[in-house]
Amino acid sequence: MGEKIRLDKLLSNMGKGSRSEMKDALRFGQVKVNGTVVRSGKDKIDAEKDLVTYRGEPVIYKKFLYLIMNKPQGVISATEDNHHKTVIDLIGEEYKHYELFPVGRLDIDTEGLLIITNDGELTHNLLAPKKHVPKTYFAKVEGRVTDKDIAAFSKGITLDDGYLCKPAELEIGIQTGNTTEVVLTIHEGKFHQVKRMFESAGKRVVYLKRIKMNALELDPSIALGQYRELTEEEFDLLTEGVLE
């Protein structure tokens, strides 16, 4: 037995129109359940088993939506803001009725993998400190990153406010002049954490991109500012060890 939901709520939640608009649609016989015209929005249906059509088109019910976005610089990870464009502003109208929000936040000048959903429970679990969900970043750092930094990060860097970070995995990539490319995996999500970790090591992050969250990697085919729904396989990678 699937979830029971009022017919008018299902229709409006799936973006077919407001409750009042759906009331009219029902009254005019534009809605069918399992091939039979239904005129009352108060009727409850099985969202998984019953076939609902609106003006002849099937209405597929999805309670939760999961989007993966390649966040660009210049937008903030929030649902609304008076001064800056938000990641929700980048979402098309076809998804707006889901009342979406970002899972955590990336700084305004940070790019990369951001999950956007309306699943509050999953969001809580992904961000819960006790879950230690790993997040991996590619960064360009002003300064020469060395094996000494790898050792310090693996023991736990102390931030400017005295907070001792959990051990982090630092990998050194290409070094050009005074700039070092690195990949860093952390297991918590303090404010400006990656930048502050490198500042504590006497270096400055000049470019930052999140490339992985838990076991889910950012799809390189998703352009900056673009997004798409997660596949089932990607959802499993994102939630690996989180929902157990």
LINNORNOR-V558295 format. One line per field, one symbol per residue. ss: DSSP state (H for helix, E for strand, - for the rest). phi: phi as a letter, one per 30 degrees, with the letter a starting at -180 (. if undefined). A space follows every 50 residues. Layout:
BEGIN
ss: ???
phi: ???
END
This chain:
BEGIN
ss: ---EEEHHHHHHH-----HHHHHHHHH---EEE--EE------EEE---- -EEE--EE-------EEEEEE----E---------E-HHH--HHHHHH-- EE--------EEEEEEE--HHHHHHHH-HHH---EEEEEEEE----HHHH HHHHH--E-----E----EEEEEEEE--EEEEEEEE------HHHHHHHH ---EEEEEEEEEE--EE---------EEE--HHHHHHHH-----
phi: .dddbddddedddcidkdeddddddddcidcbbhicdbccddecbddccd ccbbhicdccdbdcbbccbcdddjbcdadaadcbdcddddddedcdddhd addibceecccjdbcbabcdddeeddcdeddhddbcbcbccdkddbddde dddddjdcddcjdcddebcccccdcbiccbdbbbccbabdeheddddddd cibbdcabbdcabhcccddddddeicaaddddddddddceiccd
END
